[in-house]
Amino acid sequence: MPLYSYYCQDCKTDFELLVRSADIPACPSCGGENLQQQIARVCIEIKYPAIAKSGRRAAARAGDLSNFSKQELRTK
């Protein structure tokens, strides 16, 4: 299942969902289906740990979702 980014036009929320082609996505905040699919950001491979940590801290401050483990989150 692909991961898609959406913007809910009812409650003004950005979120990501795993969606099958037959599924109709709904906003996790308000349950609305008035959604606009967003262009997903592409992440390049980061070879230097300091740069990766800096990017993770910036994403956390912005409130972005994270797929990092609890141990990785504690090392920020």
PDB file of N, CA, C and O in Angstrom, chain B, residues numbered from 101:
ATOM      1  N   MET B 101       0.839  -1.178   0.000  1.00  0.00           N
ATOM      2  CA  MET B 101       0.000   0.000   0.000  1.00  0.00           C
ATOM      3  C   MET B 101       0.882   1.239   0.000  1.00  0.00           C
ATOM      4  O   MET B 101       1.822   1.329   0.790  1.00  0.00           O
ATOM      5  N   PRO B 102       0.595   2.183  -0.866  1.00  0.00           N
ATOM      6  CA  PRO B 102       1.399   3.411  -0.894  1.00  0.00           C
ATOM      7  C   PRO B 102       0.990   4.386   0.210  1.00  0.00           C
ATOM      8  O   PRO B 102      -0.152   4.393   0.669  1.00  0.00           O
ATOM      9  N   LEU B 103       1.944   5.197   0.614  1.00  0.00           N
ATOM     10  CA  LEU B 103       1.734   6.232   1.616  1.00  0.00           C
ATOM     11  C   LEU B 103       1.446   7.534   0.882  1.00  0.00           C
ATOM     12  O   LEU B 103       2.253   7.975   0.063  1.00  0.00           O
ATOM     13  N   TYR B 104       0.307   8.152   1.167  1.00  0.00           N
ATOM     14  CA  TYR B 104      -0.083   9.401   0.522  1.00  0.00           C
ATOM     15  C   TYR B 104      -0.206  10.514   1.559  1.00  0.00           C
ATOM     16  O   TYR B 104      -0.567  10.268   2.710  1.00  0.00           O
ATOM     17  N   SER B 105       0.095  11.724   1.141  1.00  0.00           N
ATOM     18  CA  SER B 105      -0.086  12.910   1.974  1.00  0.00           C
ATOM     19  C   SER B 105      -1.384  13.585   1.554  1.00  0.00           C
ATOM     20  O   SER B 105      -1.675  13.707   0.364  1.00  0.00           O
ATOM     21  N   TYR B 106      -2.162  14.021   2.542  1.00  0.00           N
ATOM     22  CA  TYR B 106      -3.440  14.670   2.275  1.00  0.00           C
ATOM     23  C   TYR B 106      -3.568  15.954   3.079  1.00  0.00           C
ATOM     24  O   TYR B 106      -2.903  16.140   4.098  1.00  0.00           O
ATOM     25  N   TYR B 107      -4.445  16.841   2.596  1.00  0.00           N
ATOM     26  CA  TYR B 107      -4.832  18.052   3.311  1.00  0.00           C
ATOM     27  C   TYR B 107      -6.347  18.021   3.419  1.00  0.00           C
ATOM     28  O   TYR B 107      -7.040  17.949   2.404  1.00  0.00           O
ATOM     29  N   CYS B 108      -6.867  18.075   4.639  1.00  0.00           N
ATOM     30  CA  CYS B 108      -8.311  18.078   4.848  1.00  0.00           C
ATOM     31  C   CYS B 108      -8.810  19.512   4.720  1.00  0.00           C
ATOM     32  O   CYS B 108      -8.382  20.390   5.469  1.00  0.00           O
ATOM     33  N   GLN B 109      -9.698  19.746   3.789  1.00  0.00           N
ATOM     34  CA  GLN B 109     -10.218  21.094   3.562  1.00  0.00           C
ATOM     35  C   GLN B 109     -11.287  21.474   4.576  1.00  0.00           C
ATOM     36  O   GLN B 109     -11.646  22.646   4.688  1.00  0.00           O
ATOM     37  N   ASP B 110     -11.803  20.490   5.319  1.00  0.00           N
ATOM     38  CA  ASP B 110     -12.810  20.781   6.336  1.00  0.00           C
ATOM     39  C   ASP B 110     -12.178  21.306   7.626  1.00  0.00           C
ATOM     40  O   ASP B 110     -12.611  22.327   8.159  1.00  0.00           O
ATOM     41  N   CYS B 111     -11.139  20.600   8.135  1.00  0.00           N
ATOM     42  CA  CYS B 111     -10.533  21.001   9.417  1.00  0.00           C
ATOM     43  C   CYS B 111      -9.116  21.558   9.260  1.00  0.00           C
ATOM     44  O   CYS B 111      -8.448  21.841  10.255  1.00  0.00           O
ATOM     45  N   LYS B 112      -8.653  21.716   8.008  1.00  0.00           N
ATOM     46  CA  LYS B 112      -7.339  22.324   7.709  1.00  0.00           C
ATOM     47  C   LYS B 112      -6.180  21.550   8.323  1.00  0.00           C
ATOM     48  O   LYS B 112      -5.275  22.152   8.901  1.00  0.00           O
ATOM     49  N   THR B 113      -6.194  20.218   8.208  1.00  0.00           N
ATOM     50  CA  THR B 113      -5.177  19.355   8.791  1.00  0.00           C
ATOM     51  C   THR B 113      -4.377  18.665   7.691  1.00  0.00           C
ATOM     52  O   THR B 113      -4.949  18.209   6.701  1.00  0.00           O
ATOM     53  N   ASP B 114      -3.050  18.584   7.859  1.00  0.00           N
ATOM     54  CA  ASP B 114      -2.183  17.800   6.979  1.00  0.00           C
ATOM     55  C   ASP B 114      -1.928  16.458   7.654  1.00  0.00           C
ATOM     56  O   ASP B 114      -1.710  16.401   8.864  1.00  0.00           O
ATOM     57  N   PHE B 115      -1.954  15.367   6.867  1.00  0.00           N
ATOM     58  CA  PHE B 115      -1.686  14.043   7.429  1.00  0.00           C
ATOM     59  C   PHE B 115      -1.271  13.093   6.323  1.00  0.00           C
ATOM     60  O   PHE B 115      -1.427  13.398   5.140  1.00  0.00           O
ATOM     61  N   GLU B 116      -0.739  11.934   6.711  1.00  0.00           N
ATOM     62  CA  GLU B 116      -0.347  10.891   5.780  1.00  0.00           C
ATOM     63  C   GLU B 116      -1.129   9.626   6.091  1.00  0.00           C
ATOM     64  O   GLU B 116      -1.410   9.324   7.251  1.00  0.00           O
ATOM     65  N   LEU B 117      -1.481   8.882   5.031  1.00  0.00           N
ATOM     66  CA  LEU B 117      -2.218   7.627   5.199  1.00  0.00           C
ATOM     67  C   LEU B 117      -1.694   6.575   4.241  1.00  0.00           C
ATOM     68  O   LEU B 117      -1.275   6.881   3.124  1.00  0.00           O
ATOM     69  N   LEU B 118      -1.724   5.332   4.693  1.00  0.00           N
ATOM     70  CA  LEU B 118      -1.505   4.205   3.797  1.00  0.00           C
ATOM     71  C   LEU B 118      -2.856   3.880   3.179  1.00  0.00           C
ATOM     72  O   LEU B 118      -3.814   3.592   3.897  1.00  0.00           O
ATOM     73  N   VAL B 119      -2.943   3.923   1.846  1.00  0.00           N
ATOM     74  CA  VAL B 119      -4.244   3.792   1.180  1.00  0.00           C
ATOM     75  C   VAL B 119      -4.171   2.755   0.073  1.00  0.00           C
ATOM     76  O   VAL B 119      -3.277   2.789  -0.773  1.00  0.00           O
ATOM     77  N   ARG B 120      -5.118   1.839   0.093  1.00  0.00           N
ATOM     78  CA  ARG B 120      -5.280   0.896  -1.013  1.00  0.00           C
ATOM     79  C   ARG B 120      -6.058   1.599  -2.111  1.00  0.00           C
ATOM     80  O   ARG B 120      -6.759   2.578  -1.855  1.00  0.00           O
ATOM     81  N   SER B 121      -5.934   1.100  -3.329  1.00  0.00           N
ATOM     82  CA  SER B 121      -6.591   1.756  -4.457  1.00  0.00           C
ATOM     83  C   SER B 121      -8.113   1.741  -4.337  1.00  0.00           C
ATOM     84  O   SER B 121      -8.767   2.654  -4.841  1.00  0.00           O
ATOM     85  N   ALA B 122      -8.696   0.738  -3.689  1.00  0.00           N
ATOM     86  CA  ALA B 122     -10.149   0.642  -3.555  1.00  0.00           C
ATOM     87  C   ALA B 122     -10.687   1.434  -2.360  1.00  0.00           C
ATOM     88  O   ALA B 122     -11.897   1.639  -2.258  1.00  0.00           O
ATOM     89  N   ASP B 123      -9.811   1.884  -1.453  1.00  0.00           N
ATOM     90  CA  ASP B 123     -10.244   2.594  -0.250  1.00  0.00           C
ATOM     91  C   ASP B 123     -10.528   4.073  -0.523  1.00  0.00           C
ATOM     92  O   ASP B 123      -9.891   4.690  -1.377  1.00  0.00           O
ATOM     93  N   ILE B 124     -11.479   4.624   0.201  1.00  0.00           N
ATOM     94  CA  ILE B 124     -11.747   6.058   0.173  1.00  0.00           C
ATOM     95  C   ILE B 124     -11.194   6.619   1.476  1.00  0.00           C
ATOM     96  O   ILE B 124     -11.711   6.306   2.549  1.00  0.00           O
ATOM     97  N   PRO B 125     -10.131   7.461   1.398  1.00  0.00           N
ATOM     98  CA  PRO B 125      -9.514   7.960   2.628  1.00  0.00           C
ATOM     99  C   PRO B 125     -10.412   8.950   3.361  1.00  0.00           C
ATOM    100  O   PRO B 125     -11.214   9.658   2.750  1.00  0.00           O
ATOM    101  N   ALA B 126     -10.260   8.984   4.675  1.00  0.00           N
ATOM    102  CA  ALA B 126     -10.985   9.930   5.529  1.00  0.00           C
ATOM    103  C   ALA B 126      -9.999  10.580   6.477  1.00  0.00           C
ATOM    104  O   ALA B 126      -9.004   9.966   6.862  1.00  0.00           O
ATOM    105  N   CYS B 127     -10.268  11.811   6.853  1.00  0.00           N
ATOM    106  CA  CYS B 127      -9.408  12.559   7.762  1.00  0.00           C
ATOM    107  C   CYS B 127      -9.429  11.914   9.149  1.00  0.00           C
ATOM    108  O   CYS B 127     -10.508  11.655   9.683  1.00  0.00           O
ATOM    109  N   PRO B 128      -8.257  11.649   9.744  1.00  0.00           N
ATOM    110  CA  PRO B 128      -8.242  11.065  11.083  1.00  0.00           C
ATOM    111  C   PRO B 128      -8.701  12.036  12.171  1.00  0.00           C
ATOM    112  O   PRO B 128      -9.070  11.601  13.262  1.00  0.00           O
ATOM    113  N   SER B 129      -8.684  13.342  11.894  1.00  0.00           N
ATOM    114  CA  SER B 129      -9.102  14.334  12.895  1.00  0.00           C
ATOM    115  C   SER B 129     -10.609  14.527  12.941  1.00  0.00           C
ATOM    116  O   SER B 129     -11.221  14.500  14.008  1.00  0.00           O
ATOM    117  N   CYS B 130     -11.208  14.726  11.743  1.00  0.00           N
ATOM    118  CA  CYS B 130     -12.640  15.050  11.726  1.00  0.00           C
ATOM    119  C   CYS B 130     -13.501  14.010  11.011  1.00  0.00           C
ATOM    120  O   CYS B 130     -14.729  14.067  11.079  1.00  0.00           O
ATOM    121  N   GLY B 131     -12.854  13.051  10.321  1.00  0.00           N
ATOM    122  CA  GLY B 131     -13.610  12.027   9.607  1.00  0.00           C
ATOM    123  C   GLY B 131     -14.121  12.474   8.254  1.00  0.00           C
ATOM    124  O   GLY B 131     -14.810  11.717   7.571  1.00  0.00           O
ATOM    125  N   GLY B 132     -13.794  13.696   7.854  1.00  0.00           N
ATOM    126  CA  GLY B 132     -14.271  14.225   6.580  1.00  0.00           C
ATOM    127  C   GLY B 132     -13.585  13.578   5.387  1.00  0.00           C
ATOM    128  O   GLY B 132     -12.474  13.062   5.500  1.00  0.00           O
ATOM    129  N   GLU B 133     -14.257  13.611   4.246  1.00  0.00           N
ATOM    130  CA  GLU B 133     -13.709  13.051   3.015  1.00  0.00           C
ATOM    131  C   GLU B 133     -13.407  14.128   1.994  1.00  0.00           C
ATOM    132  O   GLU B 133     -13.122  13.814   0.838  1.00  0.00           O
ATOM    133  N   ASN B 134     -13.462  15.400   2.393  1.00  0.00           N
ATOM    134  CA  ASN B 134     -13.148  16.523   1.520  1.00  0.00           C
ATOM    135  C   ASN B 134     -11.635  16.752   1.576  1.00  0.00           C
ATOM    136  O   ASN B 134     -11.160  17.703   2.196  1.00  0.00           O
ATOM    137  N   LEU B 135     -10.882  15.850   0.907  1.00  0.00           N
ATOM    138  CA  LEU B 135      -9.431  15.837   1.005  1.00  0.00           C
ATOM    139  C   LEU B 135      -8.786  16.242  -0.310  1.00  0.00           C
ATOM    140  O   LEU B 135      -9.336  16.027  -1.390  1.00  0.00           O
ATOM    141  N   GLN B 136      -7.611  16.828  -0.188  1.00  0.00           N
ATOM    142  CA  GLN B 136      -6.808  17.168  -1.352  1.00  0.00           C
ATOM    143  C   GLN B 136      -5.490  16.411  -1.220  1.00  0.00           C
ATOM    144  O   GLN B 136      -4.768  16.573  -0.237  1.00  0.00           O
ATOM    145  N   GLN B 137      -5.182  15.579  -2.224  1.00  0.00           N
ATOM    146  CA  GLN B 137      -3.932  14.817  -2.164  1.00  0.00           C
ATOM    147  C   GLN B 137      -2.771  15.761  -2.433  1.00  0.00           C
ATOM    148  O   GLN B 137      -2.819  16.574  -3.357  1.00  0.00           O
ATOM    149  N   GLN B 138      -1.724  15.647  -1.617  1.00  0.00           N
ATOM    150  CA  GLN B 138      -0.558  16.514  -1.711  1.00  0.00           C
ATOM    151  C   GLN B 138       0.585  15.792  -2.418  1.00  0.00           C
ATOM    152  O   GLN B 138       0.600  14.564  -2.506  1.00  0.00           O
ATOM    153  N   ILE B 139       1.525  16.559  -2.911  1.00  0.00           N
ATOM    154  CA  ILE B 139       2.720  15.986  -3.503  1.00  0.00           C
ATOM    155  C   ILE B 139       3.638  15.572  -2.360  1.00  0.00           C
ATOM    156  O   ILE B 139       3.979  16.390  -1.506  1.00  0.00           O
ATOM    157  N   ALA B 140       4.034  14.312  -2.342  1.00  0.00           N
ATOM    158  CA  ALA B 140       4.865  13.791  -1.262  1.00  0.00           C
ATOM    159  C   ALA B 140       6.308  14.258  -1.435  1.00  0.00           C
ATOM    160  O   ALA B 140       6.809  14.389  -2.552  1.00  0.00           O
ATOM    161  N   ARG B 141       6.962  14.506  -0.301  1.00  0.00           N
ATOM    162  CA  ARG B 141       8.370  14.886  -0.325  1.00  0.00           C
ATOM    163  C   ARG B 141       9.218  13.629  -0.456  1.00  0.00           C
ATOM    164  O   ARG B 141       8.888  12.580   0.097  1.00  0.00           O
ATOM    165  N   VAL B 142      10.303  13.750  -1.186  1.00  0.00           N
ATOM    166  CA  VAL B 142      11.226  12.640  -1.373  1.00  0.00           C
ATOM    167  C   VAL B 142      12.404  12.842  -0.432  1.00  0.00           C
ATOM    168  O   VAL B 142      12.943  13.943  -0.322  1.00  0.00           O
ATOM    169  N   CYS B 143      12.794  11.778   0.237  1.00  0.00           N
ATOM    170  CA  CYS B 143      13.908  11.841   1.171  1.00  0.00           C
ATOM    171  C   CYS B 143      15.119  11.159   0.546  1.00  0.00           C
ATOM    172  O   CYS B 143      15.035  10.016   0.097  1.00  0.00           O
ATOM    173  N   ILE B 144      16.234  11.862   0.521  1.00  0.00           N
ATOM    174  CA  ILE B 144      17.459  11.272   0.006  1.00  0.00           C
ATOM    175  C   ILE B 144      18.187  10.545   1.128  1.00  0.00           C
ATOM    176  O   ILE B 144      17.941  10.810   2.305  1.00  0.00           O
ATOM    177  N   GLU B 145      19.075   9.639   0.771  1.00  0.00           N
ATOM    178  CA  GLU B 145      19.851   8.929   1.784  1.00  0.00           C
ATOM    179  C   GLU B 145      20.879   9.888   2.380  1.00  0.00           C
ATOM    180  O   GLU B 145      21.604  10.563   1.650  1.00  0.00           O
ATOM    181  N   ILE B 146      20.935   9.943   3.697  1.00  0.00           N
ATOM    182  CA  ILE B 146      21.870  10.824   4.391  1.00  0.00           C
ATOM    183  C   ILE B 146      22.983   9.964   4.970  1.00  0.00           C
ATOM    184  O   ILE B 146      22.728   9.041   5.743  1.00  0.00           O
ATOM    185  N   LYS B 147      24.222  10.273   4.589  1.00  0.00           N
ATOM    186  CA  LYS B 147      25.342   9.442   4.997  1.00  0.00           C
ATOM    187  C   LYS B 147      26.036   9.948   6.256  1.00  0.00           C
ATOM    188  O   LYS B 147      26.847   9.222   6.830  1.00  0.00           O
ATOM    189  N   TYR B 148      25.750  11.151   6.699  1.00  0.00           N
ATOM    190  CA  TYR B 148      26.415  11.693   7.875  1.00  0.00           C
ATOM    191  C   TYR B 148      25.425  11.786   9.033  1.00  0.00           C
ATOM    192  O   TYR B 148      24.418  12.483   8.912  1.00  0.00           O
ATOM    193  N   PRO B 149      25.677  11.104  10.151  1.00  0.00           N
ATOM    194  CA  PRO B 149      24.736  11.067  11.274  1.00  0.00           C
ATOM    195  C   PRO B 149      24.374  12.446  11.830  1.00  0.00           C
ATOM    196  O   PRO B 149      23.228  12.655  12.229  1.00  0.00           O
ATOM    197  N   ALA B 150      25.307  13.380  11.868  1.00  0.00           N
ATOM    198  CA  ALA B 150      25.016  14.712  12.405  1.00  0.00           C
ATOM    199  C   ALA B 150      23.973  15.439  11.553  1.00  0.00           C
ATOM    200  O   ALA B 150      23.105  16.133  12.082  1.00  0.00           O
ATOM    201  N   ILE B 151      24.064  15.277  10.250  1.00  0.00           N
ATOM    202  CA  ILE B 151      23.083  15.910   9.352  1.00  0.00           C
ATOM    203  C   ILE B 151      21.719  15.260   9.541  1.00  0.00           C
ATOM    204  O   ILE B 151      20.698  15.947   9.550  1.00  0.00           O
ATOM    205  N   ALA B 152      21.698  13.927   9.694  1.00  0.00           N
ATOM    206  CA  ALA B 152      20.437  13.210   9.905  1.00  0.00           C
ATOM    207  C   ALA B 152      19.783  13.658  11.211  1.00  0.00           C
ATOM    208  O   ALA B 152      18.575  13.891  11.239  1.00  0.00           O
ATOM    209  N   LYS B 153      20.561  13.784  12.304  1.00  0.00           N
ATOM    210  CA  LYS B 153      20.012  14.223  13.584  1.00  0.00           C
ATOM    211  C   LYS B 153      19.456  15.632  13.488  1.00  0.00           C
ATOM    212  O   LYS B 153      18.398  15.925  14.045  1.00  0.00           O
ATOM    213  N   SER B 154      20.162  16.506  12.784  1.00  0.00           N
ATOM    214  CA  SER B 154      19.696  17.882  12.605  1.00  0.00           C
ATOM    215  C   SER B 154      18.355  17.907  11.872  1.00  0.00           C
ATOM    216  O   SER B 154      17.446  18.646  12.249  1.00  0.00           O
ATOM    217  N   GLY B 155      18.244  17.096  10.827  1.00  0.00           N
ATOM    218  CA  GLY B 155      16.994  17.019  10.079  1.00  0.00           C
ATOM    219  C   GLY B 155      15.856  16.461  10.905  1.00  0.00           C
ATOM    220  O   GLY B 155      14.719  16.920  10.792  1.00  0.00           O
ATOM    221  N   ARG B 156      16.155  15.459  11.749  1.00  0.00           N
ATOM    222  CA  ARG B 156      15.130  14.877  12.615  1.00  0.00           C
ATOM    223  C   ARG B 156      14.644  15.890  13.649  1.00  0.00           C
ATOM    224  O   ARG B 156      13.449  15.968  13.934  1.00  0.00           O
ATOM    225  N   ARG B 157      15.573  16.666  14.210  1.00  0.00           N
ATOM    226  CA  ARG B 157      15.178  17.692  15.185  1.00  0.00           C
ATOM    227  C   ARG B 157      14.290  18.743  14.525  1.00  0.00           C
ATOM    228  O   ARG B 157      13.291  19.167  15.106  1.00  0.00           O
ATOM    229  N   ALA B 158      14.650  19.161  13.321  1.00  0.00           N
ATOM    230  CA  ALA B 158      13.847  20.156  12.598  1.00  0.00           C
ATOM    231  C   ALA B 158      12.455  19.610  12.297  1.00  0.00           C
ATOM    232  O   ALA B 158      11.465  20.333  12.418  1.00  0.00           O
ATOM    233  N   ALA B 159      12.373  18.337  11.904  1.00  0.00           N
ATOM    234  CA  ALA B 159      11.072  17.725  11.613  1.00  0.00           C
ATOM    235  C   ALA B 159      10.225  17.632  12.882  1.00  0.00           C
ATOM    236  O   ALA B 159       9.019  17.872  12.840  1.00  0.00           O
ATOM    237  N   ALA B 160      10.843  17.288  14.002  1.00  0.00           N
ATOM    238  CA  ALA B 160      10.111  17.188  15.267  1.00  0.00           C
ATOM    239  C   ALA B 160       9.582  18.551  15.696  1.00  0.00           C
ATOM    240  O   ALA B 160       8.452  18.657  16.174  1.00  0.00           O
ATOM    241  N   ARG B 161      10.396  19.596  15.525  1.00  0.00           N
ATOM    242  CA  ARG B 161       9.929  20.952  15.871  1.00  0.00           C
ATOM    243  C   ARG B 161       8.754  21.372  14.999  1.00  0.00           C
ATOM    244  O   ARG B 161       7.859  22.083  15.455  1.00  0.00           O
ATOM    245  N   ALA B 162       8.758  20.928  13.738  1.00  0.00           N
ATOM    246  CA  ALA B 162       7.674  21.268  12.817  1.00  0.00           C
ATOM    247  C   ALA B 162       6.438  20.412  13.046  1.00  0.00           C
ATOM    248  O   ALA B 162       5.382  20.682  12.475  1.00  0.00           O
ATOM    249  N   GLY B 163       6.562  19.366  13.889  1.00  0.00           N
ATOM    250  CA  GLY B 163       5.408  18.508  14.182  1.00  0.00           C
ATOM    251  C   GLY B 163       5.179  17.420  13.162  1.00  0.00           C
ATOM    252  O   GLY B 163       4.094  16.843  13.107  1.00  0.00           O
ATOM    253  N   ASP B 164       6.191  17.126  12.345  1.00  0.00           N
ATOM    254  CA  ASP B 164       6.048  16.083  11.335  1.00  0.00           C
ATOM    255  C   ASP B 164       6.007  14.702  11.978  1.00  0.00           C
ATOM    256  O   ASP B 164       6.575  14.481  13.047  1.00  0.00           O
ATOM    257  N   LEU B 165       5.331  13.785  11.310  1.00  0.00           N
ATOM    258  CA  LEU B 165       5.275  12.405  11.777  1.00  0.00           C
ATOM    259  C   LEU B 165       6.647  11.771  11.644  1.00  0.00           C
ATOM    260  O   LEU B 165       7.448  12.181  10.805  1.00  0.00           O
ATOM    261  N   SER B 166       6.911  10.796  12.450  1.00  0.00           N
ATOM    262  CA  SER B 166       8.210  10.150  12.438  1.00  0.00           C
ATOM    263  C   SER B 166       8.054   8.640  12.446  1.00  0.00           C
ATOM    264  O   SER B 166       7.155   8.104  13.095  1.00  0.00           O
ATOM    265  N   ASN B 167       8.929   7.958  11.725  1.00  0.00           N
ATOM    266  CA  ASN B 167       8.937   6.497  11.753  1.00  0.00           C
ATOM    267  C   ASN B 167      10.194   5.990  12.446  1.00  0.00           C
ATOM    268  O   ASN B 167      10.583   4.839  12.253  1.00  0.00           O
ATOM    269  N   PHE B 168      10.834   6.836  13.252  1.00  0.00           N
ATOM    270  CA  PHE B 168      12.033   6.456  13.967  1.00  0.00           C
ATOM    271  C   PHE B 168      11.667   5.714  15.244  1.00  0.00           C
ATOM    272  O   PHE B 168      10.591   5.922  15.805  1.00  0.00           O
ATOM    273  N   SER B 169      12.563   4.851  15.699  1.00  0.00           N
ATOM    274  CA  SER B 169      12.334   4.095  16.923  1.00  0.00           C
ATOM    275  C   SER B 169      12.422   5.016  18.139  1.00  0.00           C
ATOM    276  O   SER B 169      12.928   6.134  18.044  1.00  0.00           O
ATOM    277  N   LYS B 170      11.923   4.536  19.291  1.00  0.00           N
ATOM    278  CA  LYS B 170      11.987   5.335  20.515  1.00  0.00           C
ATOM    279  C   LYS B 170      13.429   5.613  20.899  1.00  0.00           C
ATOM    280  O   LYS B 170      13.733   6.688  21.417  1.00  0.00           O
ATOM    281  N   GLN B 171      14.329   4.655  20.652  1.00  0.00           N
ATOM    282  CA  GLN B 171      15.737   4.877  20.975  1.00  0.00           C
ATOM    283  C   GLN B 171      16.314   5.991  20.100  1.00  0.00           C
ATOM    284  O   GLN B 171      17.070   6.827  20.595  1.00  0.00           O
ATOM    285  N   GLU B 172      15.973   6.016  18.821  1.00  0.00           N
ATOM    286  CA  GLU B 172      16.456   7.084  17.944  1.00  0.00           C
ATOM    287  C   GLU B 172      15.878   8.425  18.380  1.00  0.00           C
ATOM    288  O   GLU B 172      16.573   9.440  18.329  1.00  0.00           O
ATOM    289  N   LEU B 173      14.626   8.444  18.804  1.00  0.00           N
ATOM    290  CA  LEU B 173      13.997   9.688  19.237  1.00  0.00           C
ATOM    291  C   LEU B 173      14.648  10.218  20.507  1.00  0.00           C
ATOM    292  O   LEU B 173      14.749  11.432  20.683  1.00  0.00           O
ATOM    293  N   ARG B 174      15.096   9.325  21.405  1.00  0.00           N
ATOM    294  CA  ARG B 174      15.738   9.742  22.651  1.00  0.00           C
ATOM    295  C   ARG B 174      17.105  10.354  22.422  1.00  0.00           C
ATOM    296  O   ARG B 174      17.577  11.115  23.268  1.00  0.00           O
ATOM    297  N   THR B 175      17.758  10.052  21.312  1.00  0.00           N
ATOM    298  CA  THR B 175      19.112  10.535  21.058  1.00  0.00           C
ATOM    299  C   THR B 175      19.135  11.924  20.447  1.00  0.00           C
ATOM    300  O   THR B 175      20.204  12.419  20.091  1.00  0.00           O
ATOM    301  N   LYS B 176      17.991  12.556  20.320  1.00  0.00           N
ATOM    302  CA  LYS B 176      17.930  13.895  19.707  1.00  0.00           C
ATOM    303  C   LYS B 176      18.581  14.923  20.576  1.00  0.00           C
ATOM    304  O   LYS B 176      18.620  16.099  20.216  1.00  0.00           O
TER     305      LYS B 176
END
